[in-house]
């Protein structure tokens, strides 16, 4: 029997269950495709020295010194420790928040949870924010721009960048070898 699509009611129930599970966590978290941010509310009288935040490549622990960590566990995927940070911020009402920023190693994958023993979210329902080319690293941006250029060229019935390179190479070769007949040459 093939898997059937969930009904609207089943989908709504799944969303409600997921929201309830996430709301029950002692922290809030958000993510982009490249990083993940965790916010843990702590008493307003605490200072950074009263906290313990231990960020490792594949695990995390954060909380108040001398108490069980509020967040502790194995990360589902590795992070870049040197590019991950935490700060203690104060809100207007005097409450404080530990803000943890985790830089993902794999910038092309959504996380279903912060730590592996926490409830998962359905990553297939994530609607990524539209990104700008300027948000991409140099190599990725160059690749995306080339793909966009090639797509436009194809739509206009014009040669792609690779086809243009082949034609340039053929022209150079023709110029270097005028004695050869290229009238039946085909570029594949």
N, C-alpha and C positions, 0 to 999 in steps of 0.2 A: 504494500500500500504506500503510495507516494505521500510525502509531507504536504499538508494543505496549508494554505495561508491562514493566519489567525483572523478571527472575526474582529470587528471593530470593538466589541465588548471585551474579548480576550486581550486585544492590544491595549485597551484602556486599563484593564485590570493589571496587566504586566507593567505598564508605566506607573500606575499607582503603587504597586508593590515595590518597584525599584525606587521611587521617590521616598516612600516610607523607610526603606532600608538605608538610603543615603542620609535622610534627615535624622536617623537614629545614631549616626556616627558622631563621635565626639570632636569632629573636625569637618570643615567644608573643603571641597577641592574643585578645581577647574583645570582644564588643559587646552593647549593648542596642539597641533601636530608635532611641534618641536619641544615643548616643555610642559611642566605640570606645576601648579601652585596649590599649596595647602595652607589653610588658615585655622589656627587653634586659638579659641578665646580663653584667656587666663585672667585671674584676679588682677585688678588695676593697681594693687600695691606692689606687684612683683617687678623686679629689675632683671636685666639680661643675666646677671650673675646668679640669679635664683633658678635659672633654667638649664636643662641639659638637652642639647640638640646634637645628635650624632648622625651625620650623613655619610654613608658609604656607597660604593659602586652598586651594590645589590641589596642594601638594607637601610633602614632608617629607624631612629628612636628619637622621640621628642616629648618633653614634659617638664614637670617641676622637680627640682633636685629633691632627693629623699622620698619621692613618691613613685608609684608605678607609672611608666610612660603613658601618656595620653594616646600617642601613636607609636606603634612598634611593630616591625615585621620585615618580611622579605619583599623587596620590590619585584614586580612582575617582569621587569626588563631593566637592563643596566642604565646608569646615569653617568654623566660627566661630573665627578665630584668637584673638580677645580672650578667649574662654571656654575655650581649649585650654591645657593646662599640661604641664610635665614636672618630675619630681623625681628625686633620687638617693636610694634607700633602702638601708639595710644590714640584712641578714638576721642571724639569731642565729649562723650559722656564719662570719660575717665577709664573705661574698660581698656584692656590691652589684648593684642593679638600677636601670636607668633606666626609670622609669615615665612613660609618655606618655599623656595623656588628650586625646582629640580630640572636640570637640563638633560633631556633625553639623548641617549647615544644614537638610537634609531629615530631620525626625524620624520619617518614616514609611517609611524604606527600609533594608533590610539590605544590608550591603556584602559582596561576594563575596571581597574581598581588601583588604589595607591599601594596597598600591601596585599599579598596573595591570600591572606585569610579574611579579608574584608569582602562584603557583598559586591558582586560585579554589576556594572551597568552594561546595557546593550550597545556596544560600540557601532553597530550597524545603523543606529538611529541618530548618530552624531551628524549634525549639519555644520560642516566647517565654515568659518567665516571666509569670505572671499579674500584672497591674499593679493598683494600687489607684487609686481616683479621686483620692486626694490626691497621686499622682505626676504628674497632668496639670496643664498650665498652665491658668490661669483660664478662658480662652475655650473651650479644648477640653473642660475639665471641665463647663462649663455646657452645651455642646452634647450631650455624652454623657449627662448627667443628664436633659436634656429628652427625648432619644431613649428613655432607659429609662422615664421617666414615661409618655411617649406609648405605648410598648409595653405597659406595665401597664394603662393605660386601655383600649387596644384589646382586650386579653385579657379585661377585665371588662365589655366592651361599653359603656364610658363614653366621653365625648368627649375627644379629644386636646387638647393645649394650644392648637393653632391653631384647632380647632373651638370651644373655650371662648372664645377671643378674639373670634371671629366672633359668637358668641351675645351676648357683652358689648356689642359695637358695636351689634348689632341692638336690644338692650334699651335702650341709651342713646338710639338714634335713635327708638324707640317712645316713650320718655318725653318726648322733645323734640317729638314730633308725635302727640299723642293723638288728633287729628282723623282720622288715617289708619287704614285697616282693614288689619291685618296677619294676619288669620285664615288666609289662604291663602299666607303667605310661606314659602318654602323656602330653607334654607341649604345651599349646595353647597360 
